[in-house]
Amino acid sequence: MYLICVWLLAAAAGATETAVAPELAAAGWRLLGFSGKEGNRFRLVDEAIEVASQGSVSLLYRPVAPDLAHTPCLAWRWQVERAMPPTDLGRRGGDDRPLAVYVTFPYDPGEASVTERMTRVLVELTQGSDAPGRALVYVWGGTAPAGTVLESPYMGSAGALIVLRNGDAPLGRWFEERVDVAADYIRVFKRPPRPPSQIAIGADSDDTRSTSLARVADIGFRACK
């Protein structure tokens, strides 16, 4: 599983932008695929973004610039129709999941670890100076109980996996989510966040060589209620 760690670490050299469906491109979405990896299929179905994964991994992402003072919560609806067996999200190379929503933040040298500062030059050479430095990943899947916060096995202290619904969540039903991104950032990283720079949607089935089918709708930053 590459995903956001490719933005953050030297593996970024294998990342490639690929074509996105016109209706998604019109809404500002872009595709990030990975060299040597089969990509997921993203398409718009009844106002929802459908994510079909078959032994594959890739991201659909778009830039954002929310004012966290007024709209600190990210809200969306999501549904999983088909999922792989629950995996250990904390295990490198065995952390598949049918759906995840990512929030990434600009690089801040003041909070970066020694390792991050050492790899940052290569990250910027391959991904540009606006490559993210921190990420919160809201996950549907895995064996951990809902509410669990895990350090990413790929990002280390630069990223956190927050389990909203695990592998036991009912399939075929829509669920509404509203997460306080600012509060979660403070809880995980122990300091207030800079404004997020990107949100992304992804699925990951390349480790288990399995299939999943899921949808996300109405995603955006809002006031917390």
N, C-alpha and C positions, 0 to 999 in steps of 0.2 A: 504494500500500500504506500503510494507516494504522497498524493494530495498536498496539503498546505506545506508540509515539510520541504517540498520541492522549491517553494518560494523562499523558504527561510534558510536552507542549507545548501551545500555544494551540489546536491543532486539536481538543482535547478537547470543545469546544463542539458538535461534530457527532456525538458518541458517544451511543448510545441503548441502554438495556437492553431486551431483548426476551424473550418467553416461552421457557422451556426445557422440554424433554420431562419429564414428571412423574418418570420413573425417574432422570433425571439431577439434577433439582431435589432429590429425596429424599437424594441423596448430597452435596448442598451446592454443586452446579455452577450457574453463572449464565451468561447469554449477553451478550456485548457486541457490538452491531452498530454500523454507521456510517451516518449520514445520507447518502442518495444512493447507497449501495452495496448491492448484493445480498448477502445473508448466506449463509454456509455452512450445510449441514444436519448437525446432530449428533444421533446416536441411539445407544442401547445395543444392541449385537449380540453375543450370546454372551459376556457379561461384558467386552466391549471397547467403547470409545467409537469409533464410526465417524464420520469426517469426510469429507463429500462436498462438493467445491467445483466450481462451474461459473460461471466469470467472476465470482467472488464473493470476499468477505473478511469474516471475523468471528472472534471468540474465544469459547471456552468456558473459564471461569475459576472458581476457588474459593479462599477464604481458607485459609491454612496458618499454623502457628505451631510449626515444628520447633525442637528444641534442637540447634543445630549442633555443640555440644560432644560430643554423643553420637550424633547422626544427621546427619552432614554430607553424606551422599550421597543423591542423588535417583536412583531406579531405576524402570525401566519396560520394557515390551516394545512394539515398534511394527512396523507392516507397511504398505507402500505397494503397492496393487494397480494403480493407474493414476496416471501423473504427466505433467505438462507438460514440454516440452523444457527442459533445464537453462538457468538464467538467471544473470546477473551479480548476486549478492546484494548487492554493494556499490554498485549503481547505483540511484539514486532513480527510481521509476516503472518499473522493469524487473526487480524482484527477487522474482518469484513463486516459490513452493515448495509441494510437496504436503503438508508436515507440519513443524511446529515445536512445541517444548515451551519454555515461558517460565517463568522464575523472577524475580519482582519483589521489590524491597526498599524499605523505607520511605525517604522523603526525609530526607536528612541535610544541613542547611545548611552544616555544616563541610566537606563534600566537594563541594558543588555549585559549578558554574562560575558566572561572572557572568551568563551568559545564562539559566541555569537559575533562579538567584535572581530575575532580573527577571520571568520568566514564571510563577514559582511562584504568585503571587497569583491569576492567572487560572486556573491549573490547579486550585487549591483551590476557587475559586468555582464551577467547572463540575463537578469530580469529587470534591470533599470533601477534608478535611485528611489523609485516609489514602491519597490517591493516591500511587502509587509514585514513587520518585526514581531508581532504578537498575534495570537489567534484564539478565539473561543469557538468551540465546535459543539453544537447541540445535536445530540445523536438519538436516533431511533434504532435500537438494536443492541446486541451484546447480552452477556449473562449477568452483568452487574445490576443491582436494584436501581429503579428510577430514583433520581436525586444524587446518585454517585458522581463524584468529580474525580477524574483520573488524569494524571500527567500523561501527555501524549508519548507513546513509545518512540516516535520519530522526532517530535519537536522538543522533547524534554521540558524544561521550565519555561520555554517560550510559548507553549500551548497547553490548553486544557480541554479534555473531553467531558462534557456535562451530559449525563444520560437523562433525557426527558422521558423516554419510553423504551423499555428494554425488549428483548426478543419474545417476551410473553405477551406483549400488547396485542389486542385483537386486530385481526386483519380485515380489510374491507370497510372499515369505519373511518370517517373523518374526525379528526381531533383538532381543536383550536389551541394554539400556544401563544403565550405572551411572556417574554423574558426581559428582565431588567438588565440590559447589557452593561450599563454603567456600574450597577451594584455587583454584578457577577465579576466584572473586571477587577474591582477593588477587592472582592473576596478572594480571587485567585492570585492576583499580582501585587496586592497590598499597596496600591497607589491609584489615584484617579486616572482614567484613561484620556488619551487624546481622542479626537473624533475618529470613528472607524473610517477606513478607506474603501473597503470592499465587503460585499456579502457574496456567498457562493452556495450552491446546492450540489451535492454529490452522492454517489453510491459507490460501493466497493465490493466486488465479488471475485477479484482475481486470485486471492489466496485459496479460497475454497472451490474455485471453478464452478460456482453455482449461479443461480439466476435470482433476480428480484425485480419487482415492478412497483413503483410508488409515484405519488403526485404531491406537489406543493402548490398552494394558491394564496393569493392576497398577502404576499410578504412585503413588509415595509416597516419603517420606524414610526412610532406613535407615542403619544403621551401615555404614561402608566395610569391605569384606573384601579 
